[in-house]
Amino acid sequence: MYLLIVNPNAGNGHAKKVFERIQKMASYQNIERKTLFTNQPGDGQSIAETYSKNELIKHVIVIGGDGTMHEVMNGWSNQAVPISFIPGGSGNDFAKGTGQRNNAEKQWQNIISNPAKHPFWNGSFQPENGREKKFINSIGIGIDAATTEISNQSRLKGWLNHLRLGKLIYLIALIQAILRFQPMNIRLMYNGMTKHIENVWMVSAANHPYCGGGLKVVPHATVNPNDLSVLVIHQISKKKILLLFLLVIFGLHRYLKEVELFQVKEMTIEVESPVSYQADGETGRLQTCYIKRDKQAVYINK
Ligand SMILES: Nc1ncnc2c1ncn2[C@@H]1O[C@H](COP(=O)(O)OP(=O)(O)OP(=O)(O)O)[C@@H](O)[C@H]1O
């Protein structure tokens, strides 16, 4: 039996429309399935936790955005069952990062006609006082987290999304975050070494390049079981950080001397005082964090 988890609100209602198109397909009517809708934050995770124990479920299909996929990945515990994704969110970085190119109908047909054969390795992170959680795209501390926090709290967000100007809120939030941001001094422990870095604006560890709605923020990241790709931005002026974000659009930020890119097997980050983080757009606070790539793959169809 297929388990469909649909966030009707993702993409400001776009996921609902995607689901309605799929619902009309003969193949949807003909398969054995259970379709559940999320009603509020956290539902994706709790549905996944509940149904992980149901041995009748042979494939999970998520229709929504990255936040919904993030919740389902964090709730699902039976790794023998594939989890496929049909993007209906506003950012859809996971779909881009895993090379999904099909429209929803093709994607659906592919999922139900073929065995899921593409492995995907989530990242995991554990803050000093929290439990381990997975991320499907990336975890970041610094300016990206501050921007996500401001954007999530903004009253303009729903409004601008409605007018299909969702990217504008991110830009407004980014400018606000830059004006307020205090660079951090951090200690990174990875690959057997310890590195102190001063005046850090951002540290991001990623499973694939995409973040922030289709931007190749961590350009050297690949889907693989061994390494996480890390980006550090440091010793940069406020003016230049704005330029940097413009360069991200064209993938040129990697050539700035203030941008460091490297690979880690696993990494611990220590910051001098608690800072904001974002993992797939979900925000929180941490001071120390252990990050790694999951060794065990989840299978997806694309
Ligand atoms: N029915 C619902 N109403 C409001 N929020 C919901 C509902 N169901 C789930 N959520 C929450 O909405 C959050 C955002 O959803 P999601 O990320 O899937 O869409 P999005 O933000 O439009 O897309 P993307 O993350 O790709 O930009 C999820 O993290 C989830 O916690």
The ligand as an SDF file (V2000), in Angstrom:
LIG
                    3D

 31 33  0  0  0  0  0  0  0  0999 V2000
   -1.9540   22.3430    6.9020 N   0  0  0  0  0  0  0  0  0  0  0  0
   -0.9120   23.0880    7.2550 C   0  0  0  0  0  0  0  0  0  0  0  0
   -1.0500   24.4110    7.5020 N   0  0  0  0  0  0  0  0  0  0  0  0
   -0.0120   25.1770    7.8080 C   0  0  0  0  0  0  0  0  0  0  0  0
    1.2650   24.7280    7.9340 N   0  0  0  0  0  0  0  0  0  0  0  0
    1.4800   23.4170    7.7120 C   0  0  0  0  0  0  0  0  0  0  0  0
    0.4110   22.5380    7.3710 C   0  0  0  0  0  0  0  0  0  0  0  0
    0.9290   21.2960    7.2180 N   0  0  0  0  0  0  0  0  0  0  0  0
    2.2540   21.3980    7.4670 C   0  0  0  0  0  0  0  0  0  0  0  0
    2.5820   22.6640    7.7610 N   0  0  0  0  0  0  0  0  0  0  0  0
    3.9270   23.2300    8.0240 C   0  0  0  0  0  0  0  0  0  0  0  0
    4.2660   24.0440    6.9100 O   0  0  0  0  0  0  0  0  0  0  0  0
    5.6820   24.1170    6.8230 C   0  0  0  0  0  0  0  0  0  0  0  0
    6.0950   24.5860    5.4640 C   0  0  0  0  0  0  0  0  0  0  0  0
    5.7150   23.6510    4.5040 O   0  0  0  0  0  0  0  0  0  0  0  0
    6.6170   23.2470    3.2910 P   0  0  0  0  0  0  0  0  0  0  0  0
    8.0510   23.5190    3.5610 O   0  0  0  0  0  0  0  0  0  0  0  0
    6.2640   21.8840    2.8770 O   0  0  0  0  0  0  0  0  0  0  0  0
    6.1240   24.2610    2.1700 O   0  0  0  0  0  0  0  0  0  0  0  0
    6.8170   25.5680    1.6170 P   0  0  0  0  0  0  0  0  0  0  0  0
    7.4230   26.3400    2.7400 O   0  0  0  0  0  0  0  0  0  0  0  0
    5.8300   26.2510    0.7510 O   0  0  0  0  0  0  0  0  0  0  0  0
    7.9130   24.9540    0.6530 O   0  0  0  0  0  0  0  0  0  0  0  0
    9.5330   25.0200    0.6450 P   0  0  0  0  0  0  0  0  0  0  0  0
   10.0090   24.6040    2.0060 O   0  0  0  0  0  0  0  0  0  0  0  0
    9.9290   24.0500   -0.4220 O   0  0  0  0  0  0  0  0  0  0  0  0
    9.8640   26.4400    0.3280 O   0  0  0  0  0  0  0  0  0  0  0  0
    6.1200   22.7120    7.1600 C   0  0  0  0  0  0  0  0  0  0  0  0
    7.3840   22.7330    7.7620 O   0  0  0  0  0  0  0  0  0  0  0  0
    5.0360   22.2190    8.1390 C   0  0  0  0  0  0  0  0  0  0  0  0
    5.5030   22.2210    9.4640 O   0  0  0  0  0  0  0  0  0  0  0  0
  1  2  1  0
  2  3  1  0
  2  7  2  0
  3  4  2  0
  4  5  1  0
  5  6  2  0
  6  7  1  0
  6 10  1  0
  7  8  1  0
  8  9  2  0
  9 10  1  0
 10 11  1  0
 11 12  1  0
 11 30  1  0
 12 13  1  0
 13 14  1  0
 13 28  1  0
 14 15  1  0
 15 16  1  0
 16 17  2  0
 16 18  1  0
 16 19  1  0
 19 20  1  0
 20 21  2  0
 20 22  1  0
 20 23  1  0
 23 24  1  0
 24 25  2  0
 24 26  1  0
 24 27  1  0
 28 29  1  0
 28 30  1  0
 30 31  1  0
M  END
$$$$
